[in-house]
Amino acid sequence: MIITQPKKGTLLIAEPSITGDISFNRSVILLADYNKEGSVGFILNKPLSFELRDLIPQTNSDFKVHNGGPVEQDNLYFIHQVPHLIPESVEISNGVFWGGNFESVLELLAAGSLESSDIRFFLGYSGWGSDQLENELQSRAWIVLENIYKSDLIEKCQETFWKEKMIELGGDYSLWSNSPADPSYN
């Protein structure tokens, strides 16, 4: 369901019109924080070509790492649905949590106690300063949707998620679902 006002826990779906934006073209972003000072989110549907073990030598985890956005891409972030296992987690909404004690995460990975549907890792994040996201919404760069998937969002979001959302929105959006990512290929 399309909503007009973003809030913590909602999804931002990139409008097809922002095809020239390398960072956000065909992105689905979970807003992890939203307030008058600014907003923080993570791109859910853009896996990178490496795994967690490529970044953290003390783990042998083959969990994929995703591009969270263009800000601080040398920092690792994570969202999850297991706050009972990861102390110091902050609830975003609907059973989705942000961060927590990373030593606990490493221990859980070593013990094989986490599934890829429990946690998602990101390099970088998407950030907006005060009023920046509102200006982008006014220029129709984003569609704001409720997170109907709740904690299943981590498992649901694959590379095809943007296309699926376009089809669900219907009308002219469904036409965009089959367009090439780079319009020059058309």
C-alpha positions as CSV (number, residue, x, y, z in Angstrom):
1,M,0.0,0.0,0.0
2,I,1.4,3.4,-1.0
3,I,1.6,5.9,1.8
4,T,2.4,9.6,1.6
5,Q,4.6,10.1,4.6
6,P,7.7,8.0,5.3
7,K,8.5,6.7,8.7
8,K,10.9,4.4,10.4
9,G,10.3,0.9,9.0
10,T,8.7,1.9,5.7
11,L,10.1,1.0,2.3
12,L,11.3,3.5,-0.3
13,I,11.0,2.2,-3.9
14,A,13.0,4.0,-6.5
15,E,10.8,5.6,-9.2
16,P,11.7,4.3,-12.7
17,S,12.6,8.0,-13.5
18,I,15.8,7.9,-11.5
19,T,17.5,5.5,-14.0
20,G,20.6,7.6,-14.3
21,D,21.4,7.4,-10.5
22,I,24.1,4.7,-10.1
23,S,23.4,4.3,-6.4
24,F,19.6,4.2,-6.3
25,N,18.5,2.9,-9.7
26,R,16.0,0.1,-9.1
27,S,16.6,0.2,-5.3
28,V,14.3,-0.9,-2.5
29,I,15.4,0.8,0.7
30,L,14.3,0.0,4.3
31,L,14.2,3.2,6.3
32,A,16.0,2.3,9.6
33,D,15.6,5.8,11.0
34,Y,13.5,8.8,10.1
35,N,13.3,12.1,12.0
36,K,13.6,15.9,11.5
37,E,17.4,15.7,11.5
38,G,17.6,13.2,8.6
39,S,17.1,9.6,7.6
40,V,19.1,6.4,7.3
41,G,18.2,3.4,5.3
42,F,19.7,0.3,3.7
43,I,19.3,-0.8,0.1
44,L,17.9,-4.3,0.3
45,N,18.2,-5.7,-3.2
46,K,21.8,-5.0,-4.3
47,P,24.1,-7.9,-3.3
48,L,27.8,-7.3,-3.8
49,S,30.1,-9.9,-5.3
50,F,31.7,-11.0,-2.0
51,E,30.8,-12.7,1.2
52,L,31.2,-11.9,4.9
53,R,34.4,-14.0,5.1
54,D,36.0,-11.8,2.5
55,L,35.7,-8.8,4.9
56,I,36.1,-10.4,8.3
57,P,39.0,-12.9,8.4
58,Q,37.9,-14.4,11.8
59,T,34.7,-15.8,10.3
60,N,34.1,-18.4,7.6
61,S,30.6,-17.2,6.9
62,D,29.5,-17.3,3.3
63,F,26.6,-14.9,3.9
64,K,26.3,-12.3,1.1
65,V,27.2,-8.7,1.7
66,H,24.9,-6.1,0.2
67,N,25.4,-2.5,-1.0
68,G,23.6,-0.6,1.7
69,G,24.1,2.8,0.0
70,P,26.7,5.3,-0.9
71,V,27.5,6.6,2.6
72,E,30.4,5.1,4.6
73,Q,31.0,2.2,2.3
74,D,34.0,1.1,4.3
75,N,31.8,0.3,7.3
76,L,29.7,-2.9,7.9
77,Y,26.1,-2.7,9.1
78,F,23.5,-5.3,9.6
79,I,19.8,-5.8,10.1
80,H,18.2,-8.9,11.6
81,Q,15.2,-10.5,13.2
82,V,16.9,-12.2,16.2
83,P,17.1,-9.6,19.0
84,H,17.0,-12.4,21.5
85,L,20.3,-13.6,20.2
86,I,22.0,-10.3,19.5
87,P,22.1,-7.9,22.5
88,E,21.9,-4.2,22.1
89,S,19.8,-4.4,19.0
90,V,17.5,-1.5,18.1
91,E,14.1,-2.2,16.7
92,I,13.3,-0.5,13.4
93,S,9.7,-1.8,13.3
94,N,7.7,-5.0,12.7
95,G,10.3,-7.3,14.2
96,V,13.2,-6.0,12.1
97,F,16.2,-4.8,14.1
98,W,19.3,-2.8,13.4
99,G,22.8,-3.6,14.7
100,G,23.7,-4.9,18.1
101,N,26.7,-6.5,19.7
102,F,28.9,-7.6,16.8
103,E,31.0,-10.0,19.0
104,S,27.7,-11.9,19.6
105,V,27.1,-12.0,15.9
106,L,30.6,-13.5,15.3
107,E,30.0,-16.1,18.0
108,L,26.6,-17.0,16.5
109,L,28.1,-17.3,13.0
110,A,30.9,-19.5,14.3
111,A,28.4,-21.8,16.0
112,G,26.2,-21.9,12.9
113,S,23.3,-20.4,14.9
114,L,22.3,-17.9,12.2
115,E,20.5,-18.5,8.9
116,S,20.8,-16.1,6.0
117,S,17.1,-15.4,6.5
118,D,17.9,-14.1,10.0
119,I,20.4,-11.4,9.2
120,R,21.6,-9.2,6.3
121,F,25.0,-7.4,6.1
122,F,25.6,-4.2,4.3
123,L,28.6,-2.1,3.3
124,G,27.5,1.5,3.7
125,Y,24.1,3.0,4.1
126,S,21.8,5.5,2.4
127,G,21.5,8.8,4.2
128,W,19.6,12.0,3.9
129,G,20.0,15.3,5.7
130,S,17.3,17.4,7.1
131,D,14.5,17.8,4.5
132,Q,16.6,16.1,1.8
133,L,14.3,13.0,1.6
134,E,11.2,15.2,1.7
135,N,12.6,17.2,-1.3
136,E,13.3,13.9,-3.2
137,L,9.7,12.7,-2.4
138,Q,8.3,16.0,-3.7
139,S,10.3,15.5,-6.9
140,R,8.8,12.0,-7.2
141,A,12.1,10.1,-6.9
142,W,10.6,7.6,-4.4
143,I,7.4,5.7,-3.7
144,V,6.8,5.0,0.0
145,L,5.3,1.7,0.9
146,E,4.4,-0.1,4.2
147,N,6.6,-3.0,5.0
148,I,3.9,-5.7,4.7
149,Y,6.6,-8.5,5.0
150,K,7.5,-7.6,8.6
151,S,10.5,-9.6,9.8
152,D,10.3,-11.8,6.7
153,L,11.6,-8.8,4.8
154,I,15.2,-10.0,5.1
155,E,14.4,-13.3,3.3
156,K,12.0,-11.7,0.8
157,C,14.3,-9.1,-0.6
158,Q,16.2,-10.5,-3.5
159,E,17.7,-8.8,-6.6
160,T,14.2,-9.1,-8.3
161,F,12.4,-7.2,-5.5
162,W,12.2,-3.9,-7.3
163,K,10.7,-5.6,-10.4
164,E,8.2,-7.4,-8.2
165,K,7.1,-4.1,-6.5
166,M,6.7,-2.5,-10.0
167,I,4.4,-5.3,-11.0
168,E,2.4,-5.1,-7.8
169,L,2.0,-1.3,-8.2
170,G,0.5,-2.0,-11.7
171,G,-0.5,0.5,-14.3
172,D,2.5,2.3,-15.9
173,Y,4.8,0.8,-13.3
174,S,4.2,-2.7,-14.6
175,L,5.5,-1.5,-18.0
176,W,8.8,-0.5,-16.3
177,S,9.2,-3.9,-14.7
178,N,10.6,-5.4,-18.0
179,S,12.7,-2.4,-19.1
180,P,16.4,-2.9,-19.1
181,A,18.3,-1.4,-16.1
182,D,20.3,0.7,-18.6
183,P,17.8,2.5,-20.9
184,S,20.5,2.7,-23.6
185,Y,20.1,-1.0,-24.1
186,N,16.5,-0.5,-25.2
